[in-house]
């Protein structure tokens, strides 16, 4: 067995992708389409949820994994839902391999395809770092235009859980909370539990969070450059209406997203912004 990580081009469900593997066996698969993280195997277990009914045609957004929502969060603007970055092919740079870590960078620049939606020059990069038991995903955006760049977005991470009804998310207690299902503002409980549809936006907590899933636990941290944390599960009724999700898919996933929801991030001409989310086994 090699003492270095490996990198190889693969085809995943018909999509061109890059597979990264560490000597310990941890593995990551990233699609060129949308710079979409499709799979993260750590300690012999899949840590991300990818819908088996997701449309893998190289055009539609992929349901599950880690979608890159840029330059718009949800429908909060005139662009397609969650922006256009998850619908387009990104350019893959050669990976940097080591014994304990591997780094992969994918990039997206403004083009005729992006300008049909957004008259803005930019460069976006997704930087992925895989270490034993840990994954960091970082979005960086550079303004290559002569005018300011404003955007919202998210790293829309779908985490795999054994049973969402038994899962608990800790670390958001006392943070400002907006419940998008009931349109109510309040303060988060120290422990979040999930019964029915759950769609809430929180002011991000600098100390990070812990997702407890039976005997498994995952630490979730995000740079405070992302102002918000979104926690989402569609619940049974909403999930049944999603054509790219199995009816019971809601039971096996929970989205915990590093996000910018309300006020846009502004980048001045020639400047850049970056924000990361880190996942690690407890």
C-alpha positions as CSV (number, residue, x, y, z in Angstrom):
1,X,0.0,0.0,0.0
2,X,1.3,3.5,-0.9
3,X,2.1,5.9,1.9
4,X,0.8,8.7,-0.2
5,X,-2.7,9.7,-1.1
6,X,-4.0,8.9,-4.6
7,X,-6.0,10.9,-7.2
8,X,-7.7,9.5,-10.2
9,X,-10.3,10.6,-12.8
10,X,-13.5,8.5,-12.5
11,X,-17.0,8.4,-13.8
12,X,-19.6,8.6,-11.0
13,X,-23.2,7.9,-12.1
14,X,-22.2,9.0,-15.6
15,X,-20.5,12.2,-14.5
16,X,-16.8,13.0,-14.8
17,X,-15.3,13.2,-11.3
18,X,-12.1,13.1,-9.3
19,X,-11.6,10.4,-6.6
20,X,-9.2,11.2,-3.8
21,X,-8.1,8.5,-1.4
22,X,-5.8,8.6,1.7
23,X,-3.6,5.7,2.8
24,X,-6.0,5.2,5.8
25,X,-8.8,4.4,3.3
26,X,-10.8,7.7,3.6
27,X,-12.1,8.6,0.2
28,X,-13.7,11.7,-1.5
29,X,-15.4,12.0,-4.8
30,X,-15.9,15.4,-6.4
31,X,-17.8,16.0,-9.7
32,X,-16.7,18.5,-12.3
33,X,-20.4,19.4,-12.6
34,X,-21.0,22.1,-10.0
35,X,-17.7,21.3,-8.2
36,X,-20.1,19.1,-6.3
37,X,-18.7,16.8,-3.5
38,X,-20.6,13.6,-4.0
39,X,-19.2,11.2,-1.4
40,X,-17.0,11.4,1.7
41,X,-16.1,8.0,3.2
42,X,-14.4,8.3,6.6
43,X,-13.6,5.5,9.0
44,X,-15.4,3.1,6.7
45,X,-18.7,5.0,6.7
46,X,-20.4,7.3,4.2
47,X,-20.7,10.7,5.9
48,X,-22.8,12.5,3.2
49,X,-26.3,11.8,1.9
50,X,-26.7,11.6,-1.9
51,X,-30.2,11.0,-3.1
52,X,-30.4,7.8,-5.2
53,X,-33.0,9.6,-7.4
54,X,-30.8,12.6,-8.1
55,X,-30.6,13.6,-11.7
56,X,-27.1,13.0,-13.0
57,X,-27.3,14.5,-16.5
58,X,-24.6,17.2,-16.2
59,X,-27.2,20.0,-16.4
60,X,-29.5,19.7,-13.4
61,X,-28.5,20.5,-9.8
62,X,-27.6,17.4,-7.9
63,X,-29.6,16.5,-4.8
64,X,-27.3,15.7,-1.9
65,X,-23.6,15.8,-1.2
66,X,-22.3,19.3,-0.9
67,X,-23.9,21.7,-3.5
68,X,-22.2,25.1,-4.0
69,X,-24.9,27.7,-3.9
70,X,-23.5,30.8,-5.6
71,X,-24.1,33.7,-6.3
72,X,-27.6,33.6,-4.7
73,X,-29.1,31.8,-1.8
74,X,-32.4,30.1,-2.5
75,X,-34.9,32.4,-4.4
76,X,-33.6,35.6,-2.8
77,X,-33.0,37.4,-6.0
78,X,-33.5,37.2,-9.8
79,X,-31.2,34.3,-10.5
80,X,-32.1,30.6,-10.7
81,X,-32.7,29.0,-7.3
82,X,-29.4,28.8,-5.4
83,X,-27.6,30.5,-8.3
84,X,-26.0,29.0,-11.3
85,X,-22.7,27.6,-10.1
86,X,-24.1,24.2,-9.3
87,X,-25.4,23.8,-12.9
88,X,-22.1,24.5,-14.7
89,X,-18.9,22.5,-15.2
90,X,-15.9,23.7,-13.2
91,X,-12.2,23.4,-14.2
92,X,-10.2,20.9,-12.1
93,X,-6.6,21.6,-11.2
94,X,-4.0,18.9,-10.5
95,X,-4.4,17.6,-6.9
96,X,-1.6,18.1,-4.3
97,X,-1.0,14.7,-2.6
98,X,0.7,13.9,0.7
99,X,0.7,11.2,3.3
100,X,-1.8,12.9,5.6
101,X,-3.7,15.2,3.3
102,X,-4.8,15.8,-0.2
103,X,-5.9,19.2,-1.7
104,X,-8.0,19.7,-4.8
105,X,-9.0,23.0,-6.4
106,X,-11.8,23.6,-8.9
107,X,-12.5,26.9,-10.5
108,X,-15.3,28.7,-12.3
109,X,-14.9,32.0,-14.2
110,X,-17.4,34.3,-15.8
111,X,-18.4,33.3,-19.3
112,X,-21.1,33.6,-21.8
113,X,-23.0,31.0,-19.8
114,X,-22.8,33.0,-16.5
115,X,-23.4,36.4,-18.1
116,X,-26.8,35.3,-19.4
117,X,-27.9,35.4,-15.8
118,X,-25.4,37.8,-14.1
119,X,-23.4,40.6,-15.8
120,X,-20.5,40.3,-13.4
121,X,-16.8,39.3,-13.9
122,X,-15.6,37.0,-11.2
123,X,-13.4,34.0,-10.4
124,X,-14.8,31.4,-7.9
125,X,-12.7,28.6,-6.5
126,X,-13.7,25.6,-4.4
127,X,-10.8,24.3,-2.3
128,X,-11.2,20.8,-0.8
129,X,-8.8,19.3,1.8
130,X,-9.2,15.7,2.8
131,X,-7.4,14.5,6.0
132,X,-8.0,11.3,8.1
133,X,-11.4,11.7,9.6
134,X,-11.8,15.3,8.4
135,X,-13.0,17.3,5.4
136,X,-12.7,21.0,4.7
137,X,-14.5,22.7,1.9
138,X,-13.8,26.4,1.2
139,X,-15.3,28.7,-1.3
140,X,-13.2,31.7,-2.5
141,X,-14.5,34.4,-4.7
142,X,-12.4,37.1,-6.4
143,X,-14.0,40.2,-8.0
144,X,-12.2,40.6,-11.4
145,X,-14.7,43.3,-12.5
146,X,-14.4,47.1,-12.3
147,X,-17.6,47.4,-10.1
148,X,-18.4,45.9,-6.7
149,X,-19.6,42.3,-6.5
150,X,-22.5,41.3,-4.2
151,X,-23.5,37.7,-3.6
152,X,-25.2,35.4,-1.2
153,X,-24.9,31.6,-1.1
154,X,-24.0,28.5,0.9
155,X,-22.2,25.3,1.1
156,X,-25.4,23.2,1.2
157,X,-24.0,20.2,3.1
158,X,-26.2,17.1,3.2
159,X,-25.0,14.9,6.2
160,X,-25.9,11.3,6.4
161,X,-27.7,10.1,9.5
162,X,-29.0,6.7,10.6
163,X,-32.4,8.2,11.7
164,X,-33.0,11.9,11.7
165,X,-35.7,11.5,14.4
166,X,-32.9,10.3,16.8
167,X,-30.3,12.8,15.7
168,X,-29.4,15.9,17.8
169,X,-27.6,19.0,16.8
170,X,-25.7,20.9,19.6
171,X,-24.0,24.3,19.7
172,X,-26.6,26.7,18.5
173,X,-28.2,27.4,21.8
174,X,-29.0,31.1,22.3
175,X,-28.4,32.1,18.7
176,X,-30.9,34.1,16.8
177,X,-33.3,31.8,14.9
178,X,-35.7,32.3,12.0
179,X,-38.1,29.4,11.4
180,X,-38.9,29.6,7.7
181,X,-41.7,27.1,8.0
182,X,-43.7,29.2,10.5
183,X,-42.1,32.5,9.7
184,X,-41.2,33.1,13.3
185,X,-38.2,34.7,14.9
186,X,-36.8,33.5,18.2
187,X,-33.8,32.0,20.0
188,X,-32.3,28.6,19.4
189,X,-32.6,25.8,21.9
190,X,-29.3,24.2,23.2
191,X,-30.3,21.0,21.5
192,X,-32.1,20.8,18.2
193,X,-34.3,17.7,17.5
194,X,-36.1,17.0,14.2
195,X,-39.7,16.0,13.9
196,X,-41.5,17.0,10.7
197,X,-40.3,19.7,8.3
198,X,-37.4,21.7,9.7
199,X,-36.1,24.8,7.9
200,X,-34.3,27.4,10.1
201,X,-31.7,30.1,9.7
202,X,-29.4,30.9,12.6
203,X,-26.7,33.5,13.3
204,X,-23.5,31.4,13.1
205,X,-21.8,30.3,16.3
206,X,-18.0,30.6,16.4
207,X,-17.5,27.6,18.6
208,X,-19.1,25.2,16.0
209,X,-21.6,22.4,16.4
210,X,-21.8,18.7,17.1
211,X,-24.2,16.4,15.3
212,X,-24.9,13.3,17.4
213,X,-26.3,10.4,15.4
214,X,-26.6,7.4,17.7
215,X,-23.1,6.1,18.4
216,X,-21.6,8.5,15.8
217,X,-20.7,12.1,16.3
218,X,-19.5,14.8,13.8
219,X,-18.0,18.1,14.6
220,X,-19.1,21.0,12.3
221,X,-17.2,24.3,12.2
222,X,-17.5,27.2,9.8
223,X,-15.6,30.4,9.2
224,X,-17.4,33.4,10.5
225,X,-17.1,34.9,7.0
226,X,-20.3,32.9,6.6
227,X,-22.8,34.9,8.8
228,X,-25.4,32.2,9.0
229,X,-26.0,28.5,9.6
230,X,-29.0,26.9,7.9
231,X,-30.4,23.6,9.2
232,X,-32.9,21.8,7.0
233,X,-34.8,18.6,6.7
234,X,-37.9,18.4,4.4
235,X,-39.9,16.0,6.6
236,X,-42.1,13.3,5.2
237,X,-44.7,15.4,3.3
238,X,-42.3,17.8,1.7
239,X,-39.9,15.0,0.8
240,X,-42.7,13.1,-1.0
241,X,-43.2,16.1,-3.3
242,X,-39.6,16.2,-4.3
243,X,-39.1,14.2,-7.5
244,X,-35.4,13.7,-7.0
245,X,-35.8,12.3,-3.5
246,X,-37.1,8.8,-2.4
247,X,-40.2,9.1,-0.2
248,X,-38.2,8.0,2.9
249,X,-35.0,10.0,2.1
250,X,-35.8,12.6,4.7
251,X,-35.1,10.0,7.4
252,X,-31.5,9.6,6.4
253,X,-30.2,13.2,5.9
254,X,-29.8,16.5,7.7
255,X,-28.5,19.7,6.0
256,X,-26.2,21.8,8.1
257,X,-25.1,24.6,5.8
258,X,-22.5,27.4,6.1
259,X,-24.5,30.2,4.5
260,X,-25.0,33.9,3.7
261,X,-28.8,34.3,3.6
262,X,-29.9,37.9,4.4
263,X,-27.5,40.6,3.6
264,X,-25.1,40.1,0.6
265,X,-21.4,39.9,0.9
266,X,-19.8,42.8,-1.0
267,X,-16.4,42.4,-2.7
268,X,-14.7,45.5,-4.1
269,X,-13.0,45.4,-7.5
270,X,-9.8,43.4,-7.3
271,X,-10.5,42.1,-3.8
272,X,-11.5,38.6,-2.7
273,X,-13.5,36.7,0.0
274,X,-13.3,33.2,1.2
275,X,-15.2,31.1,3.8
276,X,-14.8,27.4,4.8
277,X,-16.8,24.6,6.5
278,X,-14.9,21.9,8.3
279,X,-16.3,18.5,9.2
280,X,-14.4,16.1,11.5
281,X,-15.2,12.8,13.3
282,X,-15.5,13.2,17.1
